[in-house]
Amino acid sequence: MNDLMRMGLVMGVMAAAVVGLDQIGRGGPPVPPGRGNANAPSEASREISRKMGMRNINVHDPSTIVKSGDEYYLYATGMPMFHSKDLFTWERGPSPVTGPLSWTAEAIGPRGRNAGAGSYWAPDVIQVHNKWFLFLSISGFGVNTSGIGVMTNTTLNPNDPAYKWQDGGLVVKSVTADDYNAIDPAAFLDDDGKLWMAFGSFWSGIKLIELNPETGRRIAPDSPMYSLAHWDSIEGCYIYKHDGKYYLFVSMGMCCRGAGSTYHMRVGRSDKVTGPYLDKEGKDMLLGGGTLFMESHIGPLIGPGHAGIVKKDGKEYLSFHVESNTAGGTLGVRPISWDKEGWPVAEDAD
């Protein structure tokens, strides 16, 4: 989600809920059918929501869902944590951010010194060896004065005696002179042990840097930064490896505008993590390519974005957020398969 749209969202998160959206023309959580809601969804709308895998929590910019112990975990803009035993029913847990982090003032200036949990956007989480890395971003609204930092833990279970989040510092930042925007991190661990992070929102698009797998920080301040994809409005990236190829999922269009949202997901693939990523027609995603993966309007649901993939019982599941006319961002989880040409297909939810 871009900076201006996140401004209204984060203010709502800080005020009361996971997603507070009154500032941008949308209401709060939906009223269950039969409880005085004159605009209760039709049976057809409920069926679409079921097939889309709508869950019981309101989130925006969800991280990749990961498993630690016997539970699944995810994080989202505003830094809530949710956990689930089965990917269906989710409960809220404590935020990993309990006070200001060391790197925020360096990223966005003095106003970053007292940043609370609600100030952070679009986190991602990944396990490397026996350590969890939680990447999170902060920005000055409407500009690319932004930064991505990292936190570390040995477990995601708050009830584990070893549970303690450590501030790992700044990973990458952007300033007004840069042509990129350092938000929306997406971590990827390759088979050779190399750790990568894709990121970016608007400006010149999606970038990729290599990280130190011991610290989660950039391998060097001047290490190569690769350009992966570009479009007028692009963000919310995610890299996944399937059958030896790298798949880049991106969110395109404008979010958070109710029925006027054009947010949708596209995908390309490459033989190398650094690209080039081409769509089904062979068009480079740096040149505006990208095969449509999930359209912007699906019945009553609007603006799917921020893809992730998690495995459960040998099956792959796609996670994402989606809006509706009655609620802000809601978590969706639905199976994902691969067609005979090796392209991902979002299936109806279980």
Summary of the structure (lengths in Angstrom):
residues: 350
radius of gyration: 18.7
end to end distance: 28.0
largest distance: 58.7
contacts: 1257
relative contact order: 0.15
helix: 12%
strand: 40%
